[in-house]
Amino acid sequence: MIAACTTLPIDQAPPSFKFGLLEGATLTDLKVSVETTDIPARLGTPLAYYGFQMDLPKMEPYSLQTIVFLPAAPTQVQGTLVSKPQDYASGLKSEIKTVRGPIVKGYGFDSGDPLGQYRIHILVNGKVWKVIRYTVKPE
């Protein structure tokens, strides 16, 4: 049996991406612990509990923005998010962030958020890089 192993220089490392349930004691410790597109609707979690982690070493630095599409407008809105019903139809856009190195982007669930089919568009350097479709279900 012949085996070969190739090690790529860091600047040629392939991109990595995971989506699912997050685990970690602090914001800086969060990592995807279970890859899944079935997300339980958990209320009152102290940290984000689902999301994605990614690393695009060939593209550093790069700009990152997400657009989240909900299945319907929330019945109530908490925190600082201020949106009109038409905003939910066109997606909720995050701020554009410049990224160097690995990143974890996490989300939570509030009472009033709808169950059902969600979609996240991940934009890298202003273009859709990946689309994640996932389902939020009762826990």
Summary of the structure (lengths in Angstrom):
residues: 139
radius of gyration: 16.9
end to end distance: 48.3
largest distance: 62.9
contacts: 336
relative contact order: 0.26
helix: 11%
strand: 46%
